[in-house]
Amino acid sequence: MGSSLRWRWVLLRFSTSTTHNAAAQLTPLDRLPGIVHVLQMREGKPSQTAQAVAFARAIESLQAPEKRLFEDPYAERFLGRDGLWMVRRLRGRASRRAILYCIDQIGPGLLPYAVARTAFIDEALTAALRRGTPQILILGAGYDTRALRIPGIENALVYEVDHPDTQAFKRTRLGADIEAIRERVRFVGVDFDRQDLGEQLRSAGFRFDSPSFVIWEGVTQYLPADAVDATLRVLATMKRGSEVVLTYMDRALIDGTRSFPGGRRLLFAVRFVGEPFRFGLDPTETAGFLRARGFELLEDIGGEKLSARYFAPLDRTDRATETERLALARLAGPESE
């Protein structure tokens, strides 16, 4: 069964719990799955996982200026036909409510979390840039556009690591905008099954003896534990005081020891498309996990606190999921004291 047909089935399976009025306003409903699914990068094809994250940024950018957490004017460039179809309809009040309702039925709180996650990382990156951090490393960069949209990043050298096919598609879609900043953005294509991350970074000019800020967003849950460990140990060779912001799934979702709204639907969906969650952490153990690998935990935050920090001050009722969390950590040592 092709991915499009599979996701039509997934949507129909999950949308049975939606109201008839909401469903009736979505035509055709079978186009929604093209945006909300998570699939592996396939040879020669754009990353659909990265498209889903770009879709979340595009939705937030449609908010009124006084209500939005950020604006990403480049996000829509990465969307396929289905994504652009929905973005057009999200500009209408009635269709916007229906589409967002259906997305939340498939993954309660996932869209607000993706938006709040972006805002949190943007803030942490901005703080690092204000400190004069000269290197920014983005692991699994996908269609991240921070090199273009974050004020002050023009003073740093950005290294984006991802599959070469994802990077090629990204550069094509950004065109002259990315070419205009190519002197300060370096694309590091890495096949993690065959190549060593540290070696590839050094070959691209990354200096492990220079202060750095690392973004590892929406990646760890798809990796085996030994790959997460190996990556952190490579990062632990950076200059002391460097910082890493990473996301991780709550292990209780994966092992079933705690119930989350929509959790079983989410697990079913990612397994159905062949991308099961493989790694997670118990939030009570995150500090120790990072400490054992040389990092000091600065902040660990989940959906409830993200919602209170970002949405409540704007009088928004968005509620982010607790299934995934963010951790900000500093490479421990004399320079981090």
Secondary structure, DSSP 8 states (H G I E B T S, - for coil): --HHHHHHHHHHHHGGGS-HHHHHT-TTGGGTHHHH------TTS--HHHHHHHHHHHHHHTS-TTT-S---TTGGGG--HHHHHHHHHHTSHHHHHHHHHHHHHHSTTHHHHHHHHHHHHHHHHHHHHHTT--EEEEET-TT--HHHHSTTGGGSEEEEEE-HHHHHHHHHHHTHHHHTTTTTEEEEE--TTTS-HHHHHHHTT--TTS-EEEEE-S-GGGS-HHHHHHHHHHHTTS-TT-EEEEEEEEHHHHHTSS--TTHHHHHHHHHHTT-----EE-GGGHHHHHHTTTEEEEEEE-HHHHIIIIIGGGT------SSEEEEEEEE-SGGG-
